[in-house]
Amino acid sequence: MSKRGKVYLDRVAPGDEVEASILQDRNGVLRGTVTQILKASPVRNSPPCPHYDVCGNCSLQHVRADFYRAWKEEKVRDALKKFEITPKQWLPSIFLQGHYRRRVTFSLIKIKGKVLLGYYQRRSQKITEIQQCEVIDAEILHLREFLKAILSPFLQENLPIDIFIQKIGNDLDLVISGVTSLSPVIIKELSQLDRVKRISLKSSKGIQVLSKNKILSKKFGNLSVTLPPNCFLQPTEEGEQALVSAIQKALPNGKLF
């Protein structure tokens, strides 16, 4: 809290003492950027990712894992309490470290002839080039240089495109947005990438499948579901399995159909 009111600061931890520059955003919210850490919180941690300071995706790599887990669990409890929901049973929380995330959106842009592929910075239209990521699946990360090479000639100056990638089993599903069309040559090159089974284009008109080598589906317990492009799956396979298992155990016959 400042003399001007409540201030929101990114990348701080309880117990930090900091200096920050404060600005009011277009919605009237006071937001601060830390300029110096005067005294570090005991829960503060060195972020493992070299892109953390300029990447807009991860938000809490700067705190210890035990603090993060307790904070996350408390967020869930507070959300349920707000709606006066009291669970009969609390199942053990599942926290994963490493390259488990199976869905990601890369952004690609050309600025003064230089092509960048990575993530948007926090609350910004600037894209940070990334060479590594601490959370996404290694096979998805492996695609980045191939995508950059294939799509770079197609880019227009300062007009970004987004590439959503989701791993479904051992297959990869691509949805591209920010353009109105893709040439047959680019579609063919993308479809020849290892494990890429479907390529779609997302625009104001909806989602159009451009190439499909396989019908993508997923089993949830005994239930098999055909998946459309740009569908939502839990970020990790392990998290999904835990949810499915909990639901099955709660059902009278233990089945999802």
C-alpha positions as CSV (number, residue, x, y, z in Angstrom):
1,M,0.0,0.0,0.0
2,S,1.3,3.5,-0.9
3,K,0.0,7.0,-0.2
4,R,-1.7,6.8,-3.6
5,G,-3.5,3.5,-2.7
6,K,-3.0,-0.2,-3.4
7,V,-0.1,-1.0,-5.7
8,Y,0.3,-4.3,-7.6
9,L,3.8,-5.5,-8.0
10,D,5.0,-8.5,-10.2
11,R,7.7,-10.9,-9.1
12,V,7.8,-10.0,-5.4
13,A,7.4,-12.3,-2.4
14,P,6.0,-11.9,1.1
15,G,8.6,-10.3,3.3
16,D,10.4,-8.5,0.4
17,E,11.4,-4.9,0.9
18,V,11.8,-3.2,-2.5
19,E,12.0,0.1,-4.4
20,A,9.7,0.3,-7.3
21,S,8.6,2.8,-10.0
22,I,4.8,3.1,-9.9
23,L,2.5,3.9,-12.9
24,Q,-1.2,4.0,-13.3
25,D,-2.5,1.8,-16.1
26,R,-5.3,2.7,-18.5
27,N,-7.8,1.1,-16.1
28,G,-6.7,3.2,-13.2
29,V,-4.8,0.4,-11.4
30,L,-1.5,1.3,-9.8
31,R,1.2,-1.1,-10.9
32,G,4.9,-1.1,-9.9
33,T,8.1,-2.3,-11.5
34,V,10.7,-3.4,-9.0
35,T,13.9,-1.4,-9.4
36,Q,15.8,-2.7,-6.4
37,I,15.4,-5.4,-3.8
38,L,16.4,-3.9,-0.5
39,K,15.8,-7.0,1.6
40,A,15.0,-10.4,0.1
41,S,12.2,-12.5,1.5
42,P,13.2,-15.8,3.1
43,V,10.9,-17.6,0.6
44,R,12.6,-15.9,-2.4
45,N,14.4,-18.3,-4.8
46,S,16.7,-17.9,-7.8
47,P,14.6,-18.5,-10.9
48,P,15.9,-21.5,-12.9
49,C,14.9,-20.1,-16.3
50,P,17.3,-17.6,-17.9
51,H,14.3,-15.9,-19.6
52,Y,12.3,-15.4,-16.5
53,D,12.8,-11.7,-16.1
54,V,11.6,-10.9,-19.7
55,C,9.1,-13.8,-20.2
56,G,5.4,-13.3,-19.5
57,N,4.4,-16.9,-18.9
58,C,5.8,-18.1,-15.6
59,S,5.0,-15.8,-12.6
60,L,6.3,-17.5,-9.5
61,Q,9.7,-19.1,-10.3
62,H,11.2,-16.6,-7.9
63,V,9.8,-18.3,-4.8
64,R,10.6,-21.6,-3.1
65,A,8.7,-24.7,-4.2
66,D,7.3,-25.3,-0.7
67,F,5.9,-21.8,-0.5
68,Y,4.4,-22.0,-3.9
69,R,2.7,-25.3,-3.1
70,A,1.2,-24.0,0.1
71,W,0.1,-20.8,-1.6
72,K,-1.6,-22.7,-4.5
73,E,-3.5,-25.0,-2.1
74,E,-4.7,-22.0,-0.1
75,K,-5.9,-20.3,-3.3
76,V,-8.1,-23.4,-4.0
77,R,-9.4,-23.5,-0.4
78,D,-10.2,-19.8,-0.5
79,A,-12.1,-20.1,-3.8
80,L,-14.3,-22.9,-2.4
81,K,-14.8,-21.1,0.9
82,K,-16.0,-18.0,-1.0
83,F,-18.9,-20.0,-2.4
84,E,-19.5,-21.9,0.9
85,I,-18.3,-25.2,-0.6
86,T,-16.9,-27.7,1.9
87,P,-15.4,-30.8,0.3
88,K,-16.1,-34.1,2.0
89,Q,-12.6,-35.2,1.1
90,W,-9.3,-33.4,0.1
91,L,-7.2,-35.5,-2.3
92,P,-3.4,-35.1,-2.2
93,S,-2.2,-32.2,-4.4
94,I,-0.1,-33.1,-7.5
95,F,2.8,-30.7,-8.3
96,L,5.1,-31.5,-11.2
97,Q,8.6,-30.1,-11.9
98,G,10.3,-30.4,-15.3
99,H,9.2,-30.6,-18.9
100,Y,5.6,-31.8,-18.4
101,R,3.5,-29.1,-20.0
102,R,1.9,-30.4,-23.2
103,R,0.3,-27.2,-24.6
104,V,1.9,-23.9,-25.5
105,T,1.5,-20.9,-27.7
106,F,4.6,-19.6,-29.5
107,S,4.5,-16.1,-31.0
108,L,6.5,-15.2,-34.1
109,I,7.3,-11.7,-35.4
110,K,9.7,-10.0,-37.8
111,I,11.2,-6.6,-36.6
112,K,13.5,-4.8,-38.9
113,G,14.2,-8.0,-40.7
114,K,15.0,-10.0,-37.5
115,V,12.7,-12.9,-36.7
116,L,11.8,-13.6,-33.1
117,L,10.0,-16.7,-31.8
118,G,9.0,-16.9,-28.2
119,Y,6.5,-15.6,-25.7
120,Y,4.9,-12.2,-25.0
121,Q,6.3,-10.3,-22.2
122,R,4.0,-9.7,-19.2
123,R,1.2,-7.1,-20.1
124,S,3.1,-6.2,-23.3
125,Q,3.0,-6.6,-27.0
126,K,6.7,-7.3,-27.1
127,I,7.8,-10.8,-27.8
128,T,10.8,-12.3,-26.1
129,E,13.0,-14.8,-28.0
130,I,13.4,-18.0,-26.0
131,Q,16.0,-20.7,-26.4
132,Q,14.7,-22.9,-23.6
133,C,11.7,-23.4,-21.4
134,E,11.6,-25.0,-18.0
135,V,8.1,-26.3,-18.2
136,I,7.0,-27.4,-21.8
137,D,7.4,-30.8,-23.3
138,A,10.9,-31.3,-24.9
139,E,9.3,-32.5,-28.2
140,I,7.3,-29.2,-28.4
141,L,10.4,-27.1,-27.7
142,H,12.3,-29.1,-30.3
143,L,9.8,-27.8,-32.9
144,R,10.6,-24.1,-32.4
145,E,13.6,-23.8,-34.8
146,F,11.7,-25.8,-37.5
147,L,8.6,-23.6,-37.2
148,K,10.8,-20.5,-37.3
149,A,12.5,-21.6,-40.5
150,I,9.3,-22.6,-42.2
151,L,7.2,-19.6,-41.3
152,S,9.8,-16.8,-41.4
153,P,9.6,-16.2,-45.2
154,F,5.9,-15.8,-44.8
155,L,6.1,-13.1,-42.2
156,Q,5.2,-9.5,-42.8
157,E,7.1,-6.8,-40.9
158,N,5.7,-6.1,-37.4
159,L,2.7,-8.4,-37.9
160,P,2.9,-11.3,-35.4
161,I,1.4,-14.8,-35.8
162,D,0.7,-17.3,-33.0
163,I,1.3,-21.0,-33.1
164,F,-0.7,-23.1,-30.6
165,I,0.8,-26.5,-30.1
166,Q,-0.8,-29.3,-28.1
167,K,0.5,-32.8,-27.6
168,I,-2.2,-35.4,-27.7
169,G,-0.6,-38.8,-26.8
170,N,2.4,-38.9,-29.0
171,D,0.9,-36.6,-31.7
172,L,1.1,-32.9,-32.2
173,D,-1.8,-30.6,-33.1
174,L,-1.0,-27.1,-34.5
175,V,-3.3,-24.1,-34.7
176,I,-2.0,-21.0,-36.4
177,S,-3.6,-17.6,-36.0
178,G,-2.8,-14.0,-37.0
179,V,-2.9,-14.7,-40.8
180,T,-5.8,-15.2,-43.2
181,S,-4.3,-18.1,-45.2
182,L,-1.2,-20.3,-45.5
183,S,0.3,-21.4,-48.8
184,P,0.2,-25.0,-49.9
185,V,4.0,-25.1,-49.7
186,I,4.0,-24.1,-46.0
187,I,1.2,-26.4,-45.1
188,K,3.1,-29.3,-46.7
189,E,6.3,-28.4,-44.9
190,L,4.5,-28.1,-41.5
191,S,2.7,-31.4,-42.1
192,Q,6.0,-33.2,-42.7
193,L,7.4,-32.2,-39.2
194,D,7.8,-35.2,-36.9
195,R,4.6,-36.1,-35.0
196,V,2.6,-33.2,-36.5
197,K,-0.8,-34.8,-37.4
198,R,-3.1,-31.8,-37.9
199,I,-2.7,-28.2,-38.9
200,S,-5.5,-25.7,-38.6
201,L,-6.0,-22.0,-39.2
202,K,-7.8,-19.8,-36.7
203,S,-9.4,-16.6,-37.9
204,S,-12.4,-14.4,-37.3
205,K,-14.4,-16.9,-39.4
206,G,-13.6,-19.8,-37.1
207,I,-11.1,-22.7,-37.3
208,Q,-10.3,-24.3,-40.6
209,V,-8.5,-27.6,-40.8
210,L,-5.7,-27.3,-43.5
211,S,-4.1,-30.7,-43.1
212,K,-5.0,-33.9,-41.2
213,N,-3.0,-37.1,-41.2
214,K,-4.9,-38.7,-38.4
215,I,-8.1,-38.4,-36.4
216,L,-7.0,-37.2,-33.0
217,S,-8.7,-38.6,-30.0
218,K,-8.2,-39.1,-26.3
219,K,-9.4,-41.7,-23.8
220,F,-10.7,-40.5,-20.4
221,G,-11.1,-43.7,-18.5
222,N,-13.3,-45.9,-20.7
223,L,-14.6,-42.9,-22.6
224,S,-13.0,-42.1,-26.0
225,V,-13.4,-38.6,-27.3
226,T,-12.6,-37.2,-30.8
227,L,-10.8,-33.9,-30.2
228,P,-11.4,-30.8,-32.4
229,P,-8.6,-28.3,-33.1
230,N,-7.8,-25.8,-30.4
231,C,-9.5,-28.0,-27.8
232,F,-8.7,-27.7,-24.1
233,L,-6.8,-30.4,-22.3
234,Q,-5.3,-30.2,-18.9
235,P,-1.8,-28.8,-19.1
236,T,-0.2,-32.1,-18.0
237,E,-1.0,-35.7,-18.7
238,E,-0.5,-36.5,-15.0
239,G,-2.9,-33.8,-13.9
240,E,-5.5,-35.1,-16.3
241,Q,-5.1,-38.7,-15.1
242,A,-5.5,-37.6,-11.5
243,L,-8.8,-35.8,-12.3
244,V,-10.2,-38.7,-14.3
245,S,-9.3,-41.1,-11.6
246,A,-10.9,-39.0,-8.9
247,I,-14.1,-38.6,-11.0
248,Q,-14.3,-42.3,-11.7
249,K,-14.0,-43.2,-8.0
250,A,-16.8,-40.7,-7.2
251,L,-19.2,-42.3,-9.7
252,P,-21.5,-45.1,-8.6
253,N,-20.2,-47.6,-11.1
254,G,-16.7,-46.2,-11.4
255,K,-17.1,-45.4,-15.2
256,L,-17.4,-42.3,-17.2
257,F,-20.3,-43.5,-19.3
